[in-house]
């Protein structure tokens, strides 16, 4: 049997090309790797190499031929012991390559005809969001705090520390790495005394190389450990974001479910106080945008502890956003052996009837303040602490809006493409008929955070901004 | 013949088979790409076969490998199934990543292959992280991290070398210096071209190796592996090699002359080198080699058949493997 050599497609978009030159002639002996011809594609001139050995039997397309369709037999190669008589007329070979992925509809929802893929059409509206897509686990029931449980006043800093210490006692493979986490006891003292209890093997000081140590953390997680990678602040994690997203978040999917990456990236996020634009960035919406991550942002000390413990036990990569200005706040933490708060579940912090306010991290405090002010004016606000930004617990929000018919979405970060923008969209998609007013948003002014004290204060959202937004959706002056 | 490495008939025949499998597999992959059965990016390993084959010959069971997007050869060397690799290239459900990863993204926990990484240099700290886990777990394994001369200029490589030496991680950094970072020759990209010296300022020892000579690669790796395994920390092995094809299938490789490629292929081919030695030592005759070739062709042929007939992933797979179930 002679071997038919076809016009190859050398780029995903190539359908035909020009055969600019033959590098062999009939009768030549060729071996694997020899250049047979030069062809011009829609992008460049390229060489065709032989992958077989044999003698050039017949050249079927003349040098200089244009518009040679991909798949056309251009040459017949004789194998060992064959002669020209063995050549048979090439069967018309019609190649129908499936279009490369990049050429299909970008969102994977529509096929090329623009119609909904029937398989995807089903439940498409639900499936689009992380909250109900199949791989998201059934959320474990929130641990009830038994009546009579003693509460212990704890700073958020120590609540986070206790969470790490408890999990490190429980699981030998849990370890902490980051800048100043060991000898210095933590830049913000969140890792205080961990070195003393667990030793240098499990509490590892790194050089100032976020990109490198985030990657090492990912590798350690793939290698069987459960790393907690502390970033001194999330601002510095910009150096490491490639590993958080490309190496950690995408690997389970890209490996067809084989390669796990159980890792917690944690540290303070958002505005601190008078540290300027580069140290004051809220990354909530950045990470909440990425499938394959879970993103957690607690407000109080009990949640800080319970959510961090859950994060460390979770087999997925977690982005855990703390708030520098809240580390010192003293709040109640239940005295329990194993206090876990489920990831993916929002908490109604204050029940109300007139308006729903969503917030996370420090902004929850601002929202609670606003609710007090509003109560004095006869407006009853329901406050939802999101706690987890991905998967976002839209059910709790939608249920609340169906009751209050109004929503204000508050966050400390910028508004465009923000958490509030996402929530407002979901509310309009899923509870539009229940709304008595367009959703309102409260967010940081659309500028890099200024240094000057007065400008910084003007830039960040406060309780009064929330009050004003509530009045707007309630149509009160 | 350049090499004077000690070997046996059995070993050399095995190395020959392994390299030939990679060569034939890659040739076929290139052909399938031309037929439109493989999409996107496809980076072939043709010419570099001796590097991964020689390294693998000196590793122990359980040692890990991690590399860039030019990863087909590494998977085959580790004994991953050719059909599973080829079916991933065609984006089918029988592929190692169920068709969701593609040429650049495959893994096998069972065979200790940790990918398959598409971001130049990103595999370097990840590979050192595997080393950190080995040291932490005291499991006696070493990790081997492969990257190219292009990646050798990435900042994270130096962050990693620093930490790997500081913490004495059992990791080998294997630079596959094929002379070209996509279209940029090493002379145009690199101020000091001796990449094996790149660890010197961190105290990481490095050696340069003829990466076209599988036995030289084997011997250098054996020494370096002993170093890493004994707790002395990482080492750099700079493998001088050459890729015959373009950077990826859509690269016409016009930045180098045909003569340059022909010279490497005719004078320094890693497979021919082994073939000649087999013949010279009379460990195999032409017929025996032909039989091996036929056998390899049939393995690759089966892989192609599987990769063509394995169904595309079920649409329900779209939403799987994003997150793992939680079992607190």
Interface residues (C-beta under 8 A of the other chain):
Chain A: X6 X8 X9 X10 X11 X12 X32 X33 X35 X43 X44 X45 X46 X47 X48 X49 X51 X70 X71 X95 X97 X98 X99 X100 X101 X102 X108 X117 X119 X120 X127 X130 X133 X134 X135 X136 X137 X140 X173 X175 X201 X204 X206 X207 X209 X211 X212 X213 X214 X215 X216 X217 X218 X219 X220 X221 X222 X223 X224 X225 X242 X243 X246 X247 X251 X252 X253 X254 X255 X256 X257 X258 X259 X260 X291 X292 X294 X310 X313 X314 X315 X316 X340 X343
Chain B: X23 X27 X28 X30 X31 X33 X34 X35 X36 X37 X39 X40 X46 X64 X66 X91 X95 X96 X97 X98 X99 X100 X101 X105 X106 X107 X108 X109 X114 X115 X116 X117 X118 X119 X122 X124 X125 X126 X127 X128 X129 X130 X131 X132 X133 X134 X136 X137 X143 X155 X156 X159 X160 X162 X163 X166 X167 X244 X245 X246 X249 X250 X252 X254 X258 X265 X315 X316 X318 X319 X320 X321 X322 X323 X324 X325 X326 X327 X328
